[in-house]
Amino acid sequence: MFVGSKIYDLVLSEFRLLDGSSYPLADLLVGSNTTLVYSYPVESGCYWLPAVRNGQSCWGARAMRPSEFVAYLDDILREIKSRQAATSEESRAANS
């Protein structure tokens, strides 16, 4: 699996991967700054299952319907942007 060698802010994945597993992906991302959310197909679309948020396991959090996921995703993207801006400011200050 190529995830361990890259840095990702956000990973959206199917709950069951081609090999039938899902948990190894979450294990690889715990301790990073990554957020992982699984999609779980249901008859009328899919639910979104948060597994890792900013490197912390959140397995067992309530599943989200697509409309709830949109708001969650908006929050995550704002956090990522804020984190990247802070990192950029720290880099500029260190180079000054």
N, C-alpha and C positions, 0 to 999 in steps of 0.2 A: 504494500500500500504506500502511496506517495505522500500522504498527509504528514508523516513525521519529519520529512525533510524540508517542508515549506512552512511559511508563516501565513496564517489566514485569520482575518478578523471575524468572518462569518462563514459558517458551513451549513448548507441546507442539504439534507440527505433523505433518501427513502429509509424507512424504519428497517426494512429487511434488505440487505445488500444481496448481490447475486449469489454469494456463497452462503446466504441464509443467516449471516451474523449482523449484529448492529452494535453491540457493546464495545468491541475493540476500538471502534472509531471514537467513542466518548472517552475511553481510557487514554487514548493518545493526546486528547486535547485538554484534559484536566491539568491545571498548572500553567496553561498558556494564557493569552489574552483573548482566546477564541470563544465565540458563541456558536453552539451547535443546536440545531432544531431539526427534528425528524418529521417527515410527512408520513401520515398513516392513512392509507386509502379506506374510505367508507363508501357506502352505497351512493350517497349524494355528493361526493367530492373527496375531501380529506380533512383530517384533523392535524394540527401541528403540535408536536410533543417536545417541549424544551428539555434538553439533556444537560447542556453545559452553558453557563452564562459567564462571560469574561473569565474563563478558566476554572470556574467553580461548578461542581456538580449541582444540578438542580433537578436531577431525576426524581420523578414523583410529583413535579409541579403539574397543575391542572392543564389538560389538553385544551387547545384553542381552536375555535372555528375560524374559517378564513377571514371573516370580518374582524375578529379579535386579533388574529395574527398580523393584520395590516398595522394596527396600532402598536403592537409589540415590536414589529420590525422597524417602525418609525423610531421608537425609543432606542433600539439597538443601534441604528444607523447614526442617531444623534450622539450616542455615547462613543462610538467609533470615531466620529469626526472630532469630537472634543478631545479624545485621547491623542489623536494624530496631531491636533493643533498644539497640545501641551508638549508633545515630543519635539515638534518643530521648534517651539520657543526655547526648550531646554538646549537643543542643538545649537541654535543661534547664540544663546547666552554663553555656552561653553566655547564657541569659536570667537567670541568677542575679546 
